[in-house]
Amino acid sequence: QGETYMGSVRIENEGDFAQLAGYGTISGDLEIKGDGVTTLDQLACLQTVRGTLTIFGNGALENVLGLSNVTSVRGGLSVSDNGVLTDTWGLDRIQSVGQNLTMNDNAMLEGIQLDAVASIGASLVVRFNDELTSISMGSLRSVGDRFDIVNNPKLCKSQVTRIGDGLDQFPPGGGSDEGNKE
């Protein structure tokens, strides 16, 4: 499991990774933001984020494979505004997200692979991913509030329906699949 890093960490460039070397858990939030980040390979030991994991505004980050050992995010998981990210392989071992799971405005994102996620504590929001054609969340059984997979023009509504049909019950806050491909 490795040691626990006490506190939150913001990574804006390759040099910022050194503070997390060898840690298996972060007690706070992990924010990965900025064009100075091109790979997440230095996070290969990380297994748990007790706060929120945010991957935002990374214009040069092509993949998130360095996070492939993460199995738990107790806060939220947000992957937004990453200009060249094409898929979410690397997040596919996460089993639960304690708060919101959001994937918004990723210009080149073609596929979301989150097959291990069984529960989301609050809302599932996937929107404005212009190139998104596939979403796989085969283990998802519970969403605490809302289920909104909207305005992804290349994503077929049948894929959204398949995810919704797998839930034990429809979220109390409702949901939408508007703006996806018929």
N, C-alpha and C positions, 0 to 999 in steps of 0.2 A: 504493500500500500504506500510506502514511503512516508515521509514527514509531512506535517501540515504547515503551510505558509499562513501565518496569522495576519489577516487584513485583506485589503483589496489591491488589485494590480491593474495598471493601465499600460498596455504595450502599444507603442507608436513607431518603433523602429527595431531593427535586429538586435541592438545592444540591450534593449529592455528585457529580453528573455533570460538573461543571466540570473536575475533575482529569483527565478522559479526553477533553476536547475535542480533536478532530483526530487522535487516535491510531488507528492501524489494527490494532495488535497489543498484547495485554497479555501480559507474560512470565510472569505467575503466574495466580492464581485471580481470578474475578470473581463476587462474591456480591451478588445483588440481593434485599434482604430488608426487609420492613416495609410498613406501611400508608401511609407517606409517599411511596411511589412509585406514580404513576398512569399514567405513560407511559415508554417506553424510546426515544423519538424522538431523544434526545440522543446515542445510541450508533450513529447511522447510519453513521459512518466505520469502525466496528469490523469487522474481517474475520477475525481469528484470536485465540483464547484458548489460550495454551499450557498453562494449568493447567485447573482445573475451572470450569465455568459452572454456577452454582447460582441458581435463581429460586425462592425459598422464602418462604412466609408473607406474601404480598402480598395484602391484602384488598381493595385498590382497583385492582389492575392487570387491565385487561380484555383486553389483547392484548400480543403481543411483537413487533409489526411493526418496531420500532426496531432489531431485531437482524437484519434481512433481508439484510445484506451479510456476515454471518458464514458462512464456508464450512468452518472447521476448529476443532474443539475437541480439543486433544491430551490433556486429562485426561478427567474425566467430565462428563456433562450431566445435571443434576437439575432437574426442574420439579415441585415438590411444595407442597401446602397453599396453593394460590392460589385464594381463594374465589370470584372472579368471572371468572377466565380461561376463555374458551369454546373457544378453538382455539390451535393452535401455528403459524399462519401467521406468518412472521418467522424461524422456525427451519428453514424448508423448503429452504434452500440449503446447509445443513451436509452435507458429504460424508463425514466420518468423525468418530467419537468414540473416543478412545484408550482409555478405561476404561469404566465403567458408564454406561448410559443408563437413567435412571429417571424415570417419570412417575407419581406417587402422590398420592392424596388431594386431587385438584383437584375440588372439589364441583360446578362448573358446566361442566367440560371436556366438550365434545361431540365434538370431532374432533382427531385427531393427524395432522398433515401433515408427514412427514419423508421425502419421496420421493427426496431426493438422497443420503441416508445409505446408503453401500455397505458399511461395516464398523463394528463395535462391538468394541473390544478385549477387553472382559470380558462383563458380563451386560446383557441387555435385560430390564427389569422395568417393567411397566405394571400397576398395581393400585389398587383402591379409588377408581376414578373413576366415581361413581354415574351420571352423565349421558352417559358416553362411548358413542357409537353408531358411530363410524367411526375406523379407523386405516389410514393409507396409508404404506407403506414399500416402494414398488415397486422400488427399487434395492438393497435390503439383500441381501447375498450371504454375509456372514460375521458370526458372533457368537462371541466367544472362549471364553465359559464357559457361561452359562445363558440360557434363553429362557423367561421367565415373564410371561405376559399373563393375569392372574387377577383374579377378584372385581370385574369390571366388568359389573354385572348387565344393562346394555342393549346390550353389545357381543356380536354374534353370533360364535360359535365359528368359523364359516366364514371370517370375516375373519382370525382368528388363524391358521387353517390355511393360508390363502393366503400369509401372510407366511412361515410355516415352510417351505412348499413351494418358496419362492423361494431358500432358502439352498443354497449349494453342498454343505454337509454339516450334519447336525444338531449343535448344540453339544455338546462333550464332557461338560458338566455336566448335560445333560438339559434338560427343560422341562416346562411345564404350561400348560393353558388352563382350569383349574377355576374355577367360579364365574361364568363368562360365559354369555350367553344361548344356549340350544340352537338 
